């Protein structure tokens, strides 16, 4: 069973990701979507909709059709709120590497 974070924690993280990191959501989902899904077109919109101790969930749009994409945390399961930031940053860095994009510095 994955760790379930409290609703207010999840809500705050989703608000931050979807308010301040819309481009990162797009980059991460494009990098980690499957080759089969890519045949349906490029992801044109992505919003993080949920997360738990095993990974994050994004709603993605391809060719006007929405679907869900679940991405596991790179370091494995987590149980602490600070680890969420670490794992999202790791996903971002891996996505940049995979897509050949220069990552921005992390604060």
N, C-alpha and C positions, 0 to 999 in steps of 0.2 A: 504494500500500500504506500503510495507516495505521501510525503508530508503535505498537509493542507495548512496553508497560511491563513491567518485571520482575515475576514472579509475587508476590514478597514486597511490592512496592509496591502492586500491585492488591489483594492480600489486606488490607493495612493500610487502604487507602482504603475498601474495601467494609465492613470491620469498623466503621470510624468512621461511615460513612454509615448503616449498618443498625442500629448501636447508639445513636448520638447524634442522628440526624436522620431518624427514621422519619416524622415529620410533614412534613418537607421533601420526602422521597421521594414521598409522597402528593400534595402540592401540585404538585410539578414534573410528575409523570406526568399528573395531571388536566389541567394547563394545556397540555401538549404532545401529548396523545393526539388522534387524528383525529376529525372529526365522525362519520365512518362507524362508528368503534369505539365512540363514545359511545352510539350506538343500541343497543349490547349492554348498556348499563347503566353506572352510575357506578363508577369505580375505588374499591374498598373496601380494598385492600391493595396495597402496592408495596414492593419491595426491590431495591436495586441489585445486579446480579449480575455485571457485567463493565464494562470500560472499555478504551478504546484512544485513540490520538491523534486520532481523528475524533469520538468521542462516548462517551456512557454507555449502558448497557443495564440496563433494569429488568424484573423479573417483576411483572406487574400482575394483579390479580384483579378480575373484573367478573362479577356474578351467579354467583359460585362457580366461574367458569372462568378459568384462568390463561393468560396469553399474554405474549409478549415485546414490549417497546417500546424502540426505539433512538432516542435523541435526540442530534443533532449538537451539538457545542460551539458556542456563539454566536459566538465570535471566529474560528472556523475551526480547522483542524488544529493540534495541539500536540505537543511532543516532550519537555517538561520536567515533572517531578513538581509543582513549585510552580504550574504553569499549571492543573493539575487543580482545585485549590481555587478559583482565580480563575474558572474556567469553571463550576464547580458553583454558586458564589455568583451568577454572572451568570444562570444558569438559574433559580435561586431568585428573584432580583429580577424577572426577566422574567415568571415564573409569577405572582408577587404582582401585578404590574401587569396582566397578562392577566385574572386572576381577581378583581381589585378587593380584594385583601387588603393590609393595612398590613404592610410588611416590618419585621422586627425589625432592630435595629442589628447590624452585623458587628463581631466582635472583631478 
